[in-house]
Amino acid sequence: MSTNNFAEERQNKPFFHSEELTLFDKWSIGIYLLMTIFVAVTYNRIDVDTAPIMIIIYVGILQLCAYFLLCGYLRNFRCYLVWFGFSMIHLVMYFVIKDDSRLQMAKANPAALLRNTFILLLFFQLLRYASFKMQHQELVVVSKTSKIDDFDHRKITIIDKTLFFAYFAAWGALVYFSFPH
């Protein structure tokens, strides 16, 4: 099967479809699961300087990688549900650690970022739906250096760029409003 046929086949799938997890899915889920276990096990043992940084890195990886690395994989409903499960873990973690004094930074508590994963994954699906409705194509990753999507091998449109920036505008707004001003 040629690359173009594979890309067309992927584009012609229904909005909600469920497939076996790919090797990449399993590896990325496994790595993030290990990170989650590491954070859960070591959190109460770390010092006041390390706790905020650990939470920011742990949450930021998923929230940014969800679009850049997982965009094509989140189309698979099974894969999406696993990552949505991680967003539920983030919500539980938020309620457990939100009042931890070690997380108090100058004007912020990074635990608030844990709430955003849930919202961003739902917003990601909304953007996919918008892409389907407006251009009858899947949401793709916009690249600064290429006019062709690496995953679907199709030309990137102005709608793709708009939806891409909408995700990151939402991410930025959620980060901004997660901290009191």
Rosetta silent file (secondary structure, phi, psi, omega in degrees, C-alpha in Angstrom):
SEQUENCE: MSTNNFAEERQNKPFFHSEELTLFDKWSIGIYLLMTIFVAVTYNRIDVDTAPIMIIIYVGILQLCAYFLLCGYLRNFRCYLVWFGFSMIHLVMYFVIKDDSRLQMAKANPAALLRNTFILLLFFQLLRYASFKMQHQELVVVSKTSKIDDFDHRKITIIDKTLFFAYFAAWGALVYFSFPH
SCORE:     score description
SCORE:     0.000 S_00000001
   1 L     0.000  130.303 -178.543    0.000    0.000    0.000 S_00000001
   2 L   -75.582  163.757  179.772    1.462    3.346   -0.947 S_00000001
   3 H   -59.704  -42.262 -178.992    1.834    6.223    1.478 S_00000001
   4 H   -65.890  -40.483  177.350   -0.923    8.219   -0.241 S_00000001
   5 H   -63.421  -40.215  178.246   -3.393    5.320   -0.115 S_00000001
   6 H   -62.462  -43.859  179.302   -2.616    4.851    3.575 S_00000001
   7 H   -64.670  -41.842  178.222   -3.199    8.565    4.232 S_00000001
   8 H   -63.869  -40.868  178.932   -6.469    8.511    2.261 S_00000001
   9 H   -61.297  -41.844  179.893   -7.650    5.442    4.158 S_00000001
  10 H   -65.880  -39.185 -179.615   -6.917    7.207    7.459 S_00000001
  11 H   -70.002  -26.911 -175.807   -8.766   10.340    6.327 S_00000001
  12 L   -89.127    5.939  178.308  -11.850    8.355    5.265 S_00000001
  13 L   -77.243  153.491  177.488  -12.482    6.792    8.671 S_00000001
  14 L   -65.386  162.039 -178.146  -15.509    7.934   10.685 S_00000001
  15 L   -55.484  -51.388  175.696  -15.016   10.575   13.359 S_00000001
  16 L   -99.467  112.781  175.107  -15.332    8.010   16.156 S_00000001
  17 E  -140.475  149.570 -176.625  -13.467    4.834   15.324 S_00000001
  18 L  -124.779  129.235 -179.580  -11.768    2.311   17.528 S_00000001
  19 L  -134.982  168.131  173.197   -8.730    0.274   16.585 S_00000001
  20 L   -60.910  148.644  176.811   -6.058   -1.736   18.334 S_00000001
  21 L   -69.612  139.217  178.203   -3.411    0.427   19.959 S_00000001
  22 L   -79.050  170.123  176.618   -0.283    0.851   17.850 S_00000001
  23 H   -60.211  -40.704  177.392    3.210    0.177   19.119 S_00000001
  24 H   -62.021  -43.231  177.333    3.714    3.950   19.424 S_00000001
  25 H   -55.445  -50.207 -176.329    0.478    4.201   21.460 S_00000001
  26 H   -63.471  -42.411  178.995    1.637    1.481   23.817 S_00000001
  27 H   -66.216  -46.465 -177.987    5.114    2.959   24.247 S_00000001
  28 H   -66.176  -39.756  177.642    3.883    6.525   24.804 S_00000001
  29 H   -65.434  -43.874  179.356    1.196    5.352   27.247 S_00000001
  30 H   -61.435  -44.318  179.724    3.718    3.153   29.056 S_00000001
  31 H   -63.780  -44.683 -179.221    6.263    5.958   29.367 S_00000001
  32 H   -69.026  -33.484  176.019    3.650    8.414   30.645 S_00000001
  33 H   -63.420  -43.307  176.508    2.299    5.782   33.044 S_00000001
  34 H   -62.368  -40.055  176.307    5.821    5.327   34.430 S_00000001
  35 H   -62.007  -42.198 -179.854    6.133    9.101   34.761 S_00000001
  36 H   -63.326  -44.687  178.090    2.789    9.206   36.584 S_00000001
  37 H   -62.986  -43.052  178.468    3.874    6.449   38.963 S_00000001
  38 H   -58.760  -47.298  179.665    7.201    8.224   39.508 S_00000001
  39 H   -62.227  -45.040 -178.530    5.437   11.502   40.347 S_00000001
  40 H   -63.802  -40.887 -176.450    2.967    9.743   42.659 S_00000001
  41 H   -76.316  -39.040 -173.983    5.662    7.765   44.493 S_00000001
  42 H   -93.562  -12.685 -172.812    8.276   10.498   44.822 S_00000001
  43 H   -53.654  -47.434 -176.828    6.052   13.554   45.292 S_00000001
  44 H   -74.393   -6.318 -178.970    5.976   13.421   49.110 S_00000001
  45 H  -103.223   -5.279 -175.301    9.744   12.892   49.260 S_00000001
  46 L   -92.820  160.448 -176.438   10.864   15.878   47.213 S_00000001
  47 L   -84.718  173.823 -175.367   11.888   19.271   48.502 S_00000001
  48 L   -63.990  -28.717 -179.960   10.132   22.588   48.202 S_00000001
  49 L   -78.937  -29.194 -175.374   12.260   23.714   45.231 S_00000001
  50 H   -87.198  -32.620 -174.125   11.678   20.565   43.174 S_00000001
  51 H   -55.540  -51.016 -179.359    7.912   20.032   43.688 S_00000001
  52 H   -62.981  -39.953 -179.300    6.660   22.906   41.480 S_00000001
  53 H   -64.790  -41.687 -179.835    9.119   22.115   38.685 S_00000001
  54 H   -61.502  -42.871 -179.332    8.190   18.430   38.707 S_00000001
  55 H   -66.998  -43.539 -179.445    4.461   19.229   38.370 S_00000001
  56 H   -61.020  -46.046 -179.618    5.035   21.774   35.586 S_00000001
  57 H   -66.599  -46.158 -178.398    7.162   19.344   33.548 S_00000001
  58 H   -58.384  -46.468 -178.750    4.860   16.375   34.185 S_00000001
  59 H   -75.020  -43.093 -177.340    1.728   18.256   33.092 S_00000001
  60 H   -60.199  -36.126  179.870    3.342   20.265   30.320 S_00000001
  61 H   -58.039  -48.993 -178.244    4.611   17.163   28.552 S_00000001
  62 H   -69.974  -44.288 -175.176    1.121   15.775   28.037 S_00000001
  63 H   -65.760  -34.238  178.000   -0.602   19.060   27.282 S_00000001
  64 H   -85.307  -39.718 -179.406    1.898   20.063   24.605 S_00000001
  65 H   -70.842  -22.478 -179.933    2.592   16.594   23.225 S_00000001
  66 H   -55.499  -36.970  179.772   -1.129   15.891   22.904 S_00000001
  67 H   -89.740  -50.271 -173.729   -1.147   18.032   19.797 S_00000001
  68 H   -67.405  -45.734 -173.731    2.385   17.716   18.439 S_00000001
  69 L  -102.861  -28.221 -172.764    3.020   14.008   18.938 S_00000001
  70 L  -106.144    0.691 -175.058   -0.367   12.427   19.586 S_00000001
  71 L   -49.125  -52.106 -178.995   -2.602   14.316   17.139 S_00000001
  72 L   -70.085  -32.177 -176.744   -2.946   11.420   14.721 S_00000001
  73 H   -78.490  -29.055  179.085   -3.124    8.789   17.436 S_00000001
  74 H   -70.811   -5.688  175.094   -5.856   10.557   19.423 S_00000001
  75 H   -70.664  -28.360  177.164   -8.170    9.922   16.479 S_00000001
  76 E   -76.487  118.676 -173.682   -8.398    6.317   17.685 S_00000001
  77 H   -60.997  -34.931  177.476  -11.095    6.367   20.347 S_00000001
  78 H   -62.088  -46.403  179.043   -9.359    3.660   22.410 S_00000001
  79 H   -63.607  -44.367  178.939   -6.177    5.679   22.524 S_00000001
  80 H   -57.776  -43.064 -179.315   -8.127    8.849   23.306 S_00000001
  81 H   -63.125  -36.230  177.030   -9.865    7.119   26.231 S_00000001
  82 H   -63.049  -47.722 -179.391   -6.515    6.107   27.724 S_00000001
  83 H   -68.515  -32.562  174.946   -5.247    9.686   27.568 S_00000001
  84 H   -64.479  -36.025  174.756   -8.582   10.923   28.863 S_00000001
  85 H   -59.963  -40.110  175.280   -8.005    8.539   31.792 S_00000001
  86 H   -62.812  -35.647  178.471   -4.722   10.322   32.447 S_00000001
  87 H   -66.060  -32.504  175.629   -6.642   13.607   32.501 S_00000001
  88 H   -68.804  -38.388  175.057   -8.882   12.128   35.211 S_00000001
  89 H   -61.628  -40.544  177.448   -5.753   11.156   37.159 S_00000001
  90 H   -60.316  -42.290  178.713   -4.601   14.761   36.779 S_00000001
  91 H   -63.006  -43.076  177.690   -7.882   15.996   38.256 S_00000001
  92 H   -62.035  -45.460  178.803   -7.540   13.648   41.226 S_00000001
  93 H   -59.424  -40.443  178.988   -3.935   14.756   41.704 S_00000001
  94 H   -57.120  -50.141 -177.407   -5.046   18.381   41.598 S_00000001
  95 H   -67.339  -26.710  178.965   -7.527   17.886   44.432 S_00000001
  96 H   -76.903  -39.792 -172.190   -4.947   15.937   46.462 S_00000001
  97 H  -109.299    0.271 -172.816   -2.052   18.412   46.148 S_00000001
  98 L   -60.431  -28.028 -179.062   -3.680   21.794   45.490 S_00000001
  99 L   -99.551   10.206  179.905   -3.200   22.980   49.080 S_00000001
 100 L   -69.591  120.313 -176.797    0.368   21.702   49.443 S_00000001
 101 H   -64.569  -21.978  178.763    2.463   24.619   50.681 S_00000001
 102 H   -67.661  -19.398 -178.719    5.524   23.294   48.791 S_00000001
 103 H   -89.993   -5.450 -179.501    3.791   24.223   45.537 S_00000001
 104 L   -72.670  113.971  176.342    3.283   27.861   46.458 S_00000001
 105 L  -101.305 -172.717 -176.023    5.422   29.928   44.154 S_00000001
 106 L   -49.224  -52.236 -179.628    5.632   33.727   44.099 S_00000001
 107 L  -132.540   15.614 -170.708    2.159   34.220   42.620 S_00000001
 108 L  -150.508  162.251  172.809    1.111   30.771   41.553 S_00000001
 109 L  -129.065  110.622 -175.232    0.480   27.150   42.398 S_00000001
 110 H   -64.700  -12.523  176.567    1.359   24.844   39.480 S_00000001
 111 H   -58.856  -29.115  179.594   -1.145   22.226   40.700 S_00000001
 112 H   -59.531  -26.885  179.236   -3.786   24.335   38.946 S_00000001
 113 H   -64.968  -25.863 -179.928   -2.260   23.228   35.632 S_00000001
 114 H   -61.470  -28.349  179.677   -3.434   19.671   36.331 S_00000001
 115 H   -69.162  -24.362 -170.974   -7.045   20.788   35.731 S_00000001
 116 H   -75.345  -23.849 -176.743   -6.266   21.861   32.180 S_00000001
 117 H   -60.010  -45.585  178.327   -5.526   18.432   30.680 S_00000001
 118 H   -55.863  -49.624 -177.935   -9.187   17.417   30.830 S_00000001
 119 H   -64.646  -43.552 -177.786  -10.286   20.647   29.130 S_00000001
 120 H   -66.778  -36.715  177.334   -7.576   20.478   26.452 S_00000001
 121 H   -67.795  -37.958  175.162   -8.413   16.888   25.482 S_00000001
 122 H   -66.429  -41.900  179.345  -12.085   17.820   25.107 S_00000001
 123 H   -64.002  -37.531  176.466  -11.085   20.921   23.132 S_00000001
 124 H   -56.984  -45.763  179.118   -8.879   18.776   20.907 S_00000001
 125 H   -65.479  -36.348  176.662  -11.936   16.668   19.960 S_00000001
 126 H   -63.045  -41.329  177.685  -13.925   19.846   19.322 S_00000001
 127 H   -65.934  -38.652  175.494  -11.187   21.038   16.953 S_00000001
 128 H   -59.846  -45.261 -179.458  -11.214   17.653   15.191 S_00000001
 129 H   -62.420  -43.110  178.773  -14.970   17.982   14.774 S_00000001
 130 H   -61.135  -41.744  178.482  -14.586   21.528   13.426 S_00000001
 131 H   -63.101  -43.504  177.545  -12.007   20.306   10.916 S_00000001
 132 H   -59.371  -45.830 -176.101  -14.331   17.502    9.820 S_00000001
 133 H   -70.960  -41.397 -174.852  -17.263   19.885    9.385 S_00000001
 134 H   -80.545  -36.339 -174.503  -15.405   22.715    7.675 S_00000001
 135 H  -131.491    6.008  177.572  -13.070   20.826    5.362 S_00000001
 136 L    55.655   35.311  179.229  -14.121   17.159    5.563 S_00000001
 137 L  -141.805  157.109  178.343  -10.614   16.266    6.700 S_00000001
 138 L   -69.342  155.608  171.746   -8.927   15.288    9.936 S_00000001
 139 L   -65.344  137.571 -178.980   -7.146   17.761   12.149 S_00000001
 140 L  -128.314  168.631  177.659   -3.430   17.797   11.371 S_00000001
 141 L   -90.149  128.868  178.999   -0.237   19.153   12.880 S_00000001
 142 L   -87.941  134.582  179.667    0.990   22.393   11.357 S_00000001
 143 L  -113.585  142.558  178.014    4.714   22.628   10.740 S_00000001
 144 L   -69.916  -29.994 -173.203    6.726   25.804   10.439 S_00000001
 145 L  -100.781   -7.204 -176.009    8.989   24.266    7.813 S_00000001
 146 L  -134.622  147.907  176.318    6.551   22.275    5.686 S_00000001
 147 L   -98.666    4.196 -179.910    3.322   22.905    3.839 S_00000001
 148 E  -119.548  134.712  176.968    2.510   19.171    3.945 S_00000001
 149 L   -70.659  135.157 -178.469    1.331   17.301    7.054 S_00000001
 150 L   -72.524  -27.953 -174.733    3.759   14.532    8.041 S_00000001
 151 L   -85.260  -46.232 -177.687    1.048   12.166    9.289 S_00000001
 152 L  -102.418   -8.897  178.259   -1.576   12.375    6.519 S_00000001
 153 L    56.854   45.496  176.471    0.662   13.712    3.732 S_00000001
 154 L  -126.844  160.368 -179.331   -1.818   16.356    2.677 S_00000001
 155 E   -66.340  137.283  178.762   -1.521   20.062    2.092 S_00000001
 156 L   -82.363  132.134 -177.016   -2.002   22.192    5.196 S_00000001
 157 L  -103.474  171.674  176.223   -4.845   24.701    4.832 S_00000001
 158 H   -64.242  -32.061  176.688   -5.601   28.018    6.502 S_00000001
 159 H   -65.494  -42.386  177.066   -8.272   26.181    8.528 S_00000001
 160 H   -58.321  -45.412  179.993   -5.598   23.754    9.780 S_00000001
 161 H   -63.790  -41.832  179.530   -3.428   26.684   10.823 S_00000001
 162 H   -62.913  -44.676 -179.978   -6.343   28.418   12.532 S_00000001
 163 H   -67.292  -37.701  176.814   -7.297   25.291   14.496 S_00000001
 164 H   -59.702  -49.495 -179.687   -3.659   24.699   15.428 S_00000001
 165 H   -68.677  -29.752  176.237   -3.345   28.213   16.816 S_00000001
 166 H   -62.207  -42.327  178.868   -6.727   27.865   18.550 S_00000001
 167 H   -60.598  -47.662 -176.827   -5.400   24.879   20.517 S_00000001
 168 H   -74.336  -27.433  171.972   -2.314   26.757   21.633 S_00000001
 169 H   -66.536  -41.731  177.458   -4.282   29.923   22.358 S_00000001
 170 H   -63.810  -44.083  178.226   -6.574   27.820   24.566 S_00000001
 171 H   -59.404  -47.625  179.523   -3.548   26.232   26.228 S_00000001
 172 H   -61.654  -42.319  178.808   -2.001   29.666   26.835 S_00000001
 173 H   -64.718  -41.982  178.434   -5.263   31.079   28.182 S_00000001
 174 H   -63.526  -40.311  176.522   -5.716   28.110   30.505 S_00000001
 175 H   -63.848  -46.968 -178.210   -2.171   28.517   31.818 S_00000001
 176 H   -59.533  -47.383 -176.559   -2.696   32.258   32.257 S_00000001
 177 H   -82.810   -2.762  175.089   -6.013   31.877   34.079 S_00000001
 178 H   -75.384  -17.550 -177.215   -4.742   28.998   36.217 S_00000001
 179 L  -116.035  137.124  179.578   -2.803   31.516   38.241 S_00000001
 180 L   -66.206  150.048 -179.382   -4.270   34.431   40.210 S_00000001
 181 L  -119.727    0.000    0.000   -3.392   37.923   39.052 S_00000001
